[in-house]
């Protein structure tokens, strides 16, 4: 099969780019592949982070992809569709996570000359706007089929297009960050106390991810707990810093407010006893896939698809409320119940067997053949 993938690729940074690289590598083992990326993903004025691109310090894995699609320039949309028609793929695979991409990707899907399969991260974005729904509806109507990775996304897709053809496949595990380090070595590298229970908040810091909720939950945790916050802030960090400054145990919170390069990810997860995802909204979480790879259980909130992808699979605990007291209660419960901890670890080992890239790639190609 000839498979073209149009989405974020190196040198664009972030979890979606990493996902696409892993999928491209797996598909390339059995199929002819073409990787097309964005020449401009977002205008700089709309991007809240420091940079959209990897830096030499990131140590990201290079991927051979042609940067062709400018989301702002319709002429590039025409060029991208023409390039695909010339290459003659059997299927075009795209990623979609916010309505900004609806015009450009929607045009390409309608003019690429082949069927299209979209991996839907979100239909309704975490930070919604009034224009999301009409743009999303127009986009999904122009695509042949969809892969959703959480039941919350499935529900949103069917609300916009009841006749959509789709499959539900869980997010594969990120394995390219390497193997787990000895806990003592990881703690030492991060300057952490080996005698304390280590909580980890990891990833880009955005409002919907609820770091402020976790900081307030940490306020009343006992002395034997320490918290690591690792990730680049998208926007101001002032709100979080104000909470940090007010904490009686602020010396037990260590903040690494930068984009974490690939080679260092294993340090944070190898040091962690528990990953906490106090999200205000979510579909699925790429961070949970990293945590599962490194065999670290999670406390998550009951939003989006986190209950089905984590709670029902047994790889973590679901807090019934998005609040500091509820999060604190579940953190304490995890460490107070040995049987719960053991059950989480057993469930994680089972998930690692189930969520390989080979299974995801096969499901994608089998589905594409039905369209």
Residue pairs with C-beta under 8 A, 6 or more apart in sequence:
1 30
1 31
1 32
1 90
1 91
1 365
1 368
1 369
2 31
2 32
2 33
2 34
2 87
2 88
2 89
2 90
2 91
3 27
3 31
3 32
3 33
3 34
3 89
3 90
3 91
3 93
3 365
3 368
4 33
4 34
4 35
4 36
4 84
4 87
4 89
4 91
4 92
4 93
4 112
4 114
5 20
5 23
5 24
5 27
5 33
5 34
5 35
5 36
5 92
5 93
5 94
6 36
6 37
6 69
6 80
6 84
6 92
6 93
6 94
6 105
6 108
7 16
7 17
7 20
7 37
7 38
7 93
7 94
7 95
8 14
8 16
8 17
8 20
8 37
8 38
8 41
8 95
9 17
9 20
9 21
9 24
9 35
9 37
9 63
9 65
10 17
10 21
10 37
10 54
10 60
10 61
10 62
10 63
10 65
11 53
11 54
11 60
11 62
12 37
12 38
12 41
12 52
12 53
12 54
13 51
13 52
13 53
13 54
13 58
13 60
13 259
14 204
15 174
15 203
15 286
15 287
16 95
16 97
16 121
16 286
17 60
18 60
18 174
18 176
18 262
19 95
19 172
19 174
19 286
20 35
20 63
20 95
21 61
21 63
21 176
22 172
22 174
22 175
22 176
22 357
23 93
23 357
23 360
23 361
23 364
24 33
24 35
24 63
25 357
26 357
26 358
26 360
26 361
27 33
27 361
27 364
27 365
30 361
30 365
31 365
34 66
34 87
34 89
35 63
35 64
35 65
35 66
36 65
36 66
36 68
36 69
36 80
36 83
36 84
37 65
37 66
37 67
37 68
37 69
38 67
38 68
38 69
38 70
38 71
39 67
39 68
39 69
39 70
39 76
40 70
40 71
40 72
40 73
41 52
41 71
42 52
42 71
42 100
43 72
46 100
48 206
48 234
48 235
49 204
49 232
49 234
49 259
50 232
50 259
54 60
57 261
58 259
58 261
58 262
59 261
59 262
59 263
60 261
60 262
61 176
61 262
66 83
68 76
68 79
68 80
68 83
69 76
69 77
69 80
69 104
69 108
70 76
70 104
71 100
71 101
71 103
71 104
74 103
74 104
74 107
76 104
77 103
77 104
77 107
77 108
78 107
78 111
80 108
81 107
81 108
81 111
81 112
81 113
84 92
84 108
84 112
84 113
84 114
85 111
85 112
85 113
88 113
88 114
89 112
89 114
90 114
90 115
90 368
91 114
91 115
91 116
91 117
91 368
91 371
92 108
92 109
92 112
92 114
92 115
92 116
92 117
93 116
93 117
93 118
93 119
93 364
94 105
94 108
94 109
94 116
94 117
94 118
94 119
94 143
95 118
95 119
95 121
96 102
96 105
96 118
96 119
96 120
96 121
96 122
96 139
97 120
97 121
97 122
97 125
98 122
98 125
98 132
99 125
99 129
99 131
99 132
99 135
99 136
99 139
101 139
102 135
102 136
102 138
102 139
103 135
105 139
106 138
106 139
106 142
109 116
109 118
109 139
109 142
109 143
110 142
115 144
115 145
115 368
115 371
116 142
116 143
116 144
116 145
117 143
117 144
117 145
117 146
117 147
117 364
117 367
117 368
117 371
118 140
118 143
118 145
118 146
118 147
119 146
119 147
119 149
120 146
120 147
120 148
120 149
120 153
120 157
121 149
121 153
121 283
121 284
122 153
122 156
122 283
123 136
123 140
123 153
123 156
123 157
123 159
123 160
124 132
124 133
124 136
124 156
125 132
126 206
126 208
126 281
126 282
127 206
127 207
127 208
133 160
136 160
137 160
137 161
140 146
140 157
140 160
140 161
140 164
141 161
144 165
144 371
145 164
145 165
145 166
145 167
145 367
145 368
145 370
145 371
146 157
146 164
146 165
146 166
146 167
147 166
147 167
147 168
147 169
147 363
147 364
147 367
148 154
148 157
148 166
148 167
148 168
148 169
149 168
149 169
149 170
149 171
149 283
149 284
149 305
149 309
150 168
150 170
150 171
150 283
150 284
150 304
150 305
150 306
150 308
150 309
151 168
151 305
151 308
152 282
152 283
152 284
152 304
152 305
152 308
153 283
153 284
153 305
154 166
154 168
157 164
157 166
158 164
165 370
165 371
167 363
167 367
169 359
169 360
169 363
169 364
170 284
170 309
170 354
170 355
171 284
171 285
171 286
171 288
171 289
171 309
171 355
172 289
172 355
172 356
172 357
172 359
172 360
173 289
173 290
173 292
173 293
173 351
173 352
173 355
173 356
174 286
174 289
174 290
174 293
175 293
175 357
176 262
177 262
177 265
177 266
177 269
177 290
177 293
177 294
178 263
178 265
178 266
179 266
180 266
180 269
180 270
180 294
180 295
181 189
181 266
181 267
181 270
182 270
183 194
183 270
183 271
184 194
185 270
186 266
186 267
186 268
186 270
186 271
187 193
187 194
187 198
187 271
188 194
189 267
189 271
190 228
190 254
190 256
190 267
190 268
190 271
191 254
192 198
192 226
192 228
192 254
192 271
193 226
193 252
195 224
196 223
196 224
196 225
196 226
196 252
197 224
197 225
197 226
197 273
197 274
197 335
198 225
198 226
198 227
198 228
198 271
198 272
198 273
198 274
199 214
199 218
199 225
199 226
199 227
199 228
199 272
199 273
199 274
199 275
199 276
199 331
200 227
200 228
200 230
200 268
200 269
200 271
200 272
200 274
200 275
200 276
200 296
201 209
201 211
201 214
201 227
201 228
201 229
201 230
201 231
201 275
201 276
201 277
201 278
202 228
202 230
202 231
202 260
202 268
202 269
202 275
202 287
202 290
202 291
203 209
203 230
203 231
203 286
203 287
204 231
204 232
204 233
204 234
205 211
205 229
205 231
205 232
205 233
205 234
205 237
205 240
205 257
206 234
206 235
207 235
207 280
208 279
208 280
208 281
208 282
209 277
209 278
209 279
209 280
210 278
210 279
210 280
210 301
210 322
211 229
211 240
211 278
212 239
212 240
212 243
213 278
213 280
213 322
213 323
213 324
213 327
214 227
214 276
214 278
214 324
214 327
215 227
215 240
215 243
215 244
215 247
215 253
216 243
216 324
217 276
217 278
217 324
217 325
217 327
217 328
217 331
218 225
218 227
218 247
218 249
218 253
218 328
219 247
219 248
219 249
219 324
220 328
221 249
221 328
221 331
221 332
223 249
223 252
225 249
225 252
225 331
226 252
226 253
226 254
227 252
227 253
227 254
228 253
228 254
228 256
228 268
228 271
228 272
229 240
229 253
229 254
229 255
229 256
229 257
230 255
230 256
230 260
230 268
231 256
231 257
231 258
231 259
231 260
232 257
232 258
232 259
233 240
233 257
237 257
244 250
244 253
244 255
247 253
256 268
260 268
265 290
266 294
269 275
269 290
269 291
269 293
269 294
269 296
270 294
272 291
272 294
272 296
273 296
273 335
274 296
274 297
274 298
274 299
274 331
274 334
274 335
275 287
275 288
275 291
275 296
275 297
275 298
275 299
275 316
276 298
276 299
276 300
276 327
276 331
277 285
277 287
277 288
277 298
277 299
277 300
277 301
277 306
278 299
278 300
278 301
278 319
278 322
278 327
279 285
279 300
279 301
279 303
279 304
279 306
279 322
280 301
280 303
280 322
281 303
281 304
282 300
282 301
282 303
282 304
282 305
282 306
283 304
283 305
284 304
284 305
284 306
284 309
285 300
285 306
285 309
285 310
288 298
288 300
288 306
288 309
288 310
288 315
288 316
289 355
291 297
291 298
291 315
291 316
292 315
292 348
292 351
292 352
292 355
293 352
295 345
295 348
295 349
295 352
296 348
297 315
297 316
297 317
297 334
297 341
297 344
297 345
297 348
298 310
298 315
298 316
298 317
299 316
299 317
299 319
299 327
299 330
299 331
299 334
300 306
300 307
300 310
300 311
300 316
300 317
300 318
300 319
301 318
301 319
301 321
301 322
301 327
302 311
302 318
302 319
302 320
302 321
302 322
303 322
306 318
307 318
310 316
310 318
311 317
311 318
313 347
313 351
314 343
314 344
314 346
314 347
315 344
315 347
315 348
315 351
316 344
317 330
317 333
317 334
317 340
317 344
318 330
319 326
319 327
319 329
319 330
320 326
333 340
334 340
334 341
334 344
335 341
